[in-house]
Amino acid sequence: MNENAIEVHNLSKDYFISSRGENWRAVVKNIFKPEKTAVQAVKALNFTIKNGEKVGFIGKNGAGKTTTIKMLTGTLFPSAGTCRVNGYDPTKRINDFKKSISVVMGNRSQLFPDLTPRDYLKLLQSMYDIPEEIFQKTVNDLAQILNVTSKLDVQTRKLSLGERMKVEFLAGVATRPKILFLDEPTIGLDVLAKRDIRKFLLRLNQEEKLTVFLTSHDMEDIATICDHLIIVNSGQIMWDGPKTDLLERFNQNKYITFIKSENFNESKLGAKIIDQDDLTVTIKVPVEKVDDQIAQLARDNQGSDYQINDLKLEDIILELFAEEKEK
């Protein structure tokens, strides 16, 4: 049995955008002979994900995250390169492949608003040809974990956003896929709903060895769930490796945040400024120099209320993007 859930080799995707033209002559011309410009959304990606891994696929808006998920799930065909998902070629879209994956998108519902969640789940059971006893046990167990048992017979349009998203997750894993693709799954949810969903994913991964491929702008999702990170920028990979290795790479520095004084002088800081506004400033300092730096700031009367913070995952990713920009 192949130990790799996903294998990607030189995967690329180009989009072609028609130019409208700067004046009416150009507009009319483009109706009959449109000028198209190629935009490369994904550029020769290469990565491998093992069965049972929890992968965070991270990048800025427009980095190619959703496009990559669509290629891995067979929704889009790549312009170049190949990928194998659960041993299948997604472009073939055979039934065994489609049964082996599931996709949950936070900004796109798969539920029917006029049906109850139970009605929709029965529809999935029929589509995936799952025996009644096995399916009902699966649904009951998962609904209990997600705390939505009492909502299964309520019309979907009457559920809150958090309840609907929990049902989306339930529907996504009720068919027992081998890989679960998640695109911004907790967008708009409150802290309790996010907590329940994170616990749910961790439990499924541990008990079912479910492979999780998660893209999210909520770094708490990534930090809590994922152990393998792939960071992309402008369609190319900047980092591919364990989360612990990335954290260790940046653990030799700390952030010092303080309120500026009237005598604040940026030229006397002697440290790199990470962020500042009219009231506060944050600087990056090596761990071994933190005490000396604060003492010097106090002597120079640079500010007050000094706070020392470790770099969070979000900070580290911003640092990576800054390094890439400076190259």
N, C-alpha and C positions, 0 to 999 in steps of 0.2 A: 504493500500500500504506500502511495506517495505521501511523504511526511509534510509536503508543502500544500497549503490551502490555495495560495495565489502565487503565480509566477509571471512576472512582467519583463518583457525584453524589448527595449527601444520603442516603447509605446508612444505614439504621437497622434495629435489631432489638430487639423487645420480647419478654420472656418473662412469662408469667402464672403466679404462684405461689398455690396454694390455702392459705388460712389454716386451721390445725388447730383453733384455738379454745383458750381458757384453762380450760374446764371441760367436763364430760361433756355438758352441754346443748348447748354450742357445737359440740362434736365431732359429735353426732348431727345437729344442724341443718346442718352443712357437708356431711354425706353427701348430703342431698337438695337443698340450696341453697348450694353452696360459694361462699364469698367469696374473690375472687381479687384479687391485687395485681399491678400491672404493674411490671416491672423493666426499665429500658432499658439493655441491654448495650452497644449501639452507638448513638451519637447523631449523626446527620446528617454522616457522614464525606464529605469531598471530597478526592480526590487523583488524580494521574495518574502512571503509571509508563511510561517509554519502553522500547522493545525493547532488550534487552541490558543493562539496568540491574541492579545488585545492591543490593537494597533490604533494609534492616533495619527490621522492624516491632516496635517496642519498647514495653513498658509493664509496669506492676505486675500481679500476679495479679488477675484479675477486670477487667482493663482493656478486654476485648473483642477480644483478638488472635485467639484460636482461632475465636471466633464470626465474625469478619471473614473469615478464611481459608475457613471453611465456606460462607459466602455467595458468595465469589469462585469457589469450586469447584463450586457448585450443590448442595451437601449440605443447606444451609439456605436457605429463602426469606426475603428481607428483608421487614420490616414496612412499610418505606417506602423510597423512593429507587430508583436503578437503578445497574447496573454493567455494563461490557462488558469481556470478557476475550478477548484475541486476536480482537476484533471480534464475539464471540458474546455472547448473553444466557445467562448460566449457568443461569437458571431453566428454560430450554428443554431443557437437557441433551441436545443432539443429539450424535451420534457424533463428528462432526468436532471439536466443542468438547472432548469428553472425550479424544480422541486428542492434542489440542494441549497438554494440561497433565499434570502428574504431582504427586503429593503424597507426602511422606515425613514421618511423625510418629514422633518418638523414643520415645514411650510407647505406640505402637500398631503392632504388626507386621502386614505384609501377607503374610508368608511362611507356608507350611504346614509345621509342624514335622516331619512325617513324610516330606516330599519333600526331595530335594536341591535346591540352588539352580538347577542346570541344568534339572531337571524343571520347576521353577516358571517359569523363563525361557522354556522351550518353550511353556508354557501361555500366557504373555503374547504370544509370537510368533503363536500361533494366534488369540488374541483380537483382536490388532491387525492381523492379516493382513499380516505383514512377510515379504518374500522371504527364503528360507533363507540365501543367500550374504551378503546385506547384514546380516541379524541376527547371524549367527555372527561376522562380522568386527567388528561393533559390540561384542558381548559380550566377545570375546577381547581387544580393545583396551582396553575399560574395566576388565576384570578385571585386566589387567596393571598399569594405572595404580593400581588400588586394592590391589594385592598380594594378590588372593584367587583367582588362577587355580587353585591347588592345592586350594581349598576347594569348587569348583563341584560335585564329585561326592560330597561328604560330607553326610550327613543333617543337615538344618538344626538339629534339636534338639541335635546334638553340637557345634555351633559356639559359640565364645565370644560374649559380648555385642558386642564390637568387631567381630568377623568378621560377625556377623549384620547389624549396622548398615551395614557396607560393602556387603554383599549387598543390603540395602534400597536403598541409593543406586544400586547397579548396576541393580536392577530398575526404579528410578524413572526412570532416564535412558536405559535400553536401547531404549525405544520412541521416542527422539528427540523429546521434548516441546519446545515453544517456551518454556513457563514451568514452573519447578520451585518448588512451594510446600513450605517446610520449617518444621515446628513442633517446636521443641526437638530438633533432629536429633542432637546430640552428648551428650545427657543420659546420665550414667553411664559415659561412655567415658574411657579413660586418655589421657594426653597424646599418645602416639604415634598412637593411632587418630584423635584429634581433628585432629592435624597432617595426616595422610594425607587425611582428608575435606576439610579446608579447601583443601589443594593441589588436590585433585580438582575441587572446585567452581570455583576460580579458573581452572584450565586449561580446563574445559568452557565457562565464560563467555567466555574469550578466543578459543578455537578455534571454538566452535559458536554464539557470540552468544546463549547461553542466558540468559534472564531469570530471576533468582533473587529470590524473595520469602521472606525468612527472619525467623522470630520465635524468639528465644532469650533466656534469662536469663544465658547465658554471654557476657559482654561481649567476651571475646577472639574469639568467633565473629564478632560484629558488627564489631569493630574490624579484623579481618583480612580479612573477605570483602566487607563492604558499603561502597559509596561514596555511597549515598543513604539518609537516615534519616527514618523517620516515627515520632514518639513520641506515644503516646496515653495519656490518663489519664481514667478513668471514662467510657470510650467516646468521648472527644473528642480531637482532634488538638492537641498542644502545639507540635510542631515538624514541619515538612515541608521538607526541603532537603538540600543536600550535607553530608556529614560534615565536610568541611574547613571549611565556614562555621561549623558548631557549635563545632569545636575552636578556631577563631580567635576566636570570641566570648569564650571563657574563658581564652585564653592569656596574659592580662595579670595573672594571679594564680598563686601557688604555695602549696603546703601545707608547713608546718613542723611536724614531729612530734618530740616530745622526751619524756624521762622526767621526771616531776615530782620536785621536791625536797621536803624537809620544809617549806620556806618558801613553797611554791607558793601564790600568791594570784590567783585568777581575776580579780578586779577590776582588777589591775594589768597584764593582758595587752595591752590596747589593740588587740585584733584579734578577729575573729569565730571562735568555737570551732566546728569542724566535727564533731569526735568526741572523746570522752574516756572513760577508765575509771579505775579506782583507781590505775593505774600510769602511763599515758601520756596525752597530749593532743595534738590536731592542730588547728592554726589556719590560717586563710587570710589571706595577706598579698599586697599588690601587689608585682609583680616588683621595682620600683625601691626598695622599702623592706625587702627581705629582710635585707640586711646590717645595717641599722640596727635592725631588729626583733630579730635574734639578739643583737646587742650589748646591747640594752636588757634582754633576758631574762637574759643572763649577769650584767649589773650588779645586777639584782634577785634574783639567785640563784633563778630560777624552776625551773631544771631542768638536765638534761645530755643528752649524746648527741643533738644536734640533727641532724635529717635533713631535707633540702630535696627536695621532689618536685613534678614537674609534675602537673597534673590529668589523670587518666586518663579515658577515655570513661565509665566507670562513675561516677566522681566528678562529671562534668559532668551526667550524667542525674539524679543525686541532687540536684544544685544546681537543676536545672530543676523537679523536683518540689517542692523547698522553696520556690522562687519562686512556683509556682502555689498552694501552700498558703497563702502569706502574702497573696495577693490578696483 
